[in-house]
Amino acid sequence: MLYQFWILFHMAGVADGEQRVVVVAPDAVDFVNEQLPLELSLAQRQLKGQLAETKQEETKQGESLTIAWQYGKYDQSHKEKQQRFCHSFDLSKKMHKEMLAANAPITIDPLDWVTQSGTCVGDTYDHLYVAIEELVQQQKDDSGGHVLRVGVVGLGSPLLGAPDAIHMTALFEFFSRLRALLSRSKGVVCLALLGSEVLKAFPDAFVNELRHMSDSVLTLSVFTGTRDLLPEELHEFQGSLTLRKLPRVHALACHAPSNTRFGVKRERRKLKIEKFHLPPEGSRSSNNSSSNCSNASVSSGGGIDPLAF
């Protein structure tokens, strides 16, 4: 499910049309061609445009041109040029080839360097950093000020190397260099996805070091296999999204949300993130949640921020 968040991160940039998207993943080309979902707002906008053109032709045939009609035509053309900040996607269908060709993502496949003879895991991460650095430099030289979205998946994967000390050193150096590069660059945002198999392969202390270097940390837990142990009010959710860390450095304001844990619902065309609602008073789950909240308040009474490391 977290993989779908990563997909939507790229889709928002592709659908915007003014942002550049970089996909760093094994078999990145196949991912772009097969897994990017359909953008619904474009289809809706095209349908509305066709209906507006039909209505305009009927008006033109039935009535003569007036000043009010001219203003209406100008207002319609002005609205079509407005930028859209909210997009809808159908996760069950693939993206139209026309939209994909209009703003094609840049693909980087780390496995291309792994297959080269004599390449160690450290060299693979070095090549990956150099490729991202070149794209960031191109973004700096671009006078248009476009946003560069870099999505990375597969870091720490056994396809790149065994989860040993050499791999941990190379991955830590890559994170450190990438963070320094992003801190010096304006208009560049990066989303790196670490799967559960990677988190289990490396020690917890090393994973916490990677989290410490990140600006934001989100953890997604899926309820599959544990639904019988959940309270009744959580049965409508497929998982939970937890905010482990929020930006403190390079941020204009320190945002403090009211909740750090949210519920995730998966539907055919929607992926919803909602707050967990409190159970009815007097219920068994209410008593359990209230006791948990009291314990949490006592443990955090010393002024420790749960979103800070």
SULGI-V450203 format. One record per backbone hydrogen bond with DSSP energy under -1.0 kcal/mol. NH is the residue of the N-H (numbers start at 1). CO is the residue of the C=O. E is the energy in kcal/mol with one decimal. If there is no record, write none. Layout:
# SULGI-V450203
<<NH & CO & E> <NH & CO & E>>
This chain:
# SULGI-V450203
<<5 & 1 & -1.1> <6 & 2 & -1.7> <7 & 3 & -1.8> <8 & 4 & -2.5> <9 & 5 & -1.6> <10 & 6 & -1.2> <11 & 7 & -2.3> <12 & 8 & -2.1> <14 & 10 & -2.2> <15 & 11 & -2.9> <16 & 12 & -1.1> <17 & 13 & -1.2> <20 & 147 & -2.6> <22 & 149 & -3.1> <23 & 106 & -3.3> <24 & 151 & -3.1> <25 & 108 & -1.9> <31 & 27 & -1.8> <32 & 28 & -2.2> <33 & 29 & -2.1> <34 & 30 & -2.1> <35 & 31 & -2.2> <38 & 90 & -1.5> <38 & 93 & -1.4> <40 & 88 & -2.9> <44 & 40 & -2.5> <45 & 41 & -2.4> <46 & 42 & -2.6> <47 & 43 & -2.2> <48 & 44 & -2.4> <49 & 45 & -2.1> <50 & 46 & -2.2> <51 & 47 & -2.3> <52 & 48 & -2.4> <53 & 49 & -2.4> <54 & 50 & -2.2> <55 & 51 & -2.3> <56 & 52 & -2.2> <57 & 53 & -2.3> <58 & 54 & -2.0> <59 & 55 & -2.1> <60 & 56 & -2.2> <61 & 57 & -2.1> <62 & 58 & -2.0> <63 & 59 & -2.2> <70 & 66 & -1.8> <71 & 67 & -2.2> <72 & 68 & -2.1> <73 & 69 & -2.2> <74 & 70 & -2.2> <75 & 71 & -2.5> <76 & 72 & -2.0> <77 & 73 & -2.2> <78 & 74 & -2.0> <79 & 75 & -1.8> <80 & 76 & -1.7> <82 & 79 & -1.1> <90 & 38 & -2.5> <93 & 90 & -1.5> <95 & 36 & -2.0> <100 & 96 & -2.0> <101 & 97 & -2.3> <102 & 98 & -1.6> <103 & 99 & -1.3> <106 & 21 & -3.2> <108 & 23 & -2.7> <112 & 109 & -1.7> <113 & 110 & -1.1> <114 & 110 & -1.2> <115 & 111 & -1.9> <119 & 116 & -1.3> <124 & 120 & -1.7> <125 & 121 & -1.8> <126 & 122 & -1.8> <127 & 123 & -2.6> <128 & 124 & -2.0> <129 & 125 & -2.2> <130 & 126 & -2.3> <131 & 127 & -2.1> <132 & 128 & -2.0> <133 & 129 & -2.7> <134 & 130 & -2.1> <135 & 131 & -1.5> <136 & 132 & -2.3> <137 & 133 & -2.2> <138 & 134 & -2.0> <139 & 135 & -1.9> <140 & 136 & -1.8> <141 & 137 & -2.0> <142 & 138 & -1.1> <148 & 187 & -3.0> <149 & 20 & -3.0> <150 & 189 & -2.7> <151 & 22 & -2.7> <152 & 191 & -2.7> <153 & 24 & -2.4> <157 & 154 & -1.8> <160 & 157 & -1.7> <164 & 162 & -2.5> <168 & 164 & -2.1> <169 & 165 & -2.2> <170 & 166 & -2.2> <171 & 167 & -2.6> <172 & 168 & -2.4> <173 & 169 & -2.2> <174 & 170 & -2.0> <175 & 171 & -2.3> <176 & 172 & -2.3> <177 & 173 & -2.6> <178 & 174 & -2.6> <179 & 175 & -2.4> <180 & 176 & -1.9> <181 & 177 & -2.2> <182 & 178 & -2.5> <183 & 179 & -2.0> <184 & 180 & -1.0> <189 & 148 & -2.4> <191 & 150 & -2.5> <193 & 152 & -2.6> <199 & 195 & -2.0> <200 & 196 & -1.8> <201 & 197 & -1.2> <202 & 198 & -1.6> <207 & 203 & -1.9> <208 & 204 & -2.3> <209 & 205 & -1.4> <210 & 206 & -1.7> <211 & 207 & -2.1> <212 & 208 & -2.1> <213 & 209 & -1.4> <217 & 245 & -2.1> <219 & 242 & -2.4> <221 & 240 & -2.6> <223 & 238 & -2.3> <226 & 223 & -1.9> <229 & 226 & -1.2> <234 & 231 & -1.7> <235 & 232 & -1.4> <237 & 234 & -1.4> <238 & 264 & -2.9> <239 & 264 & -1.1> <240 & 221 & -2.6> <241 & 262 & -2.8> <242 & 219 & -3.0> <243 & 260 & -3.1> <244 & 217 & -2.4> <245 & 217 & -1.6> <255 & 253 & -1.0> <262 & 241 & -3.0> <263 & 274 & -3.5> <264 & 239 & -2.6> <265 & 272 & -2.5> <267 & 270 & -3.0> <272 & 265 & -2.1> <274 & 263 & -2.6> <283 & 280 & -1.6> <287 & 283 & -1.8> <288 & 284 & -2.1> <289 & 285 & -2.6> <290 & 286 & -2.4> <291 & 287 & -2.1> <292 & 288 & -2.2> <293 & 289 & -2.4> <294 & 290 & -2.2> <295 & 291 & -2.1> <296 & 292 & -2.4> <297 & 293 & -2.5> <298 & 294 & -1.8> <299 & 295 & -2.4> <300 & 296 & -2.1> <303 & 300 & -1.3> <308 & 305 & -1.5>>
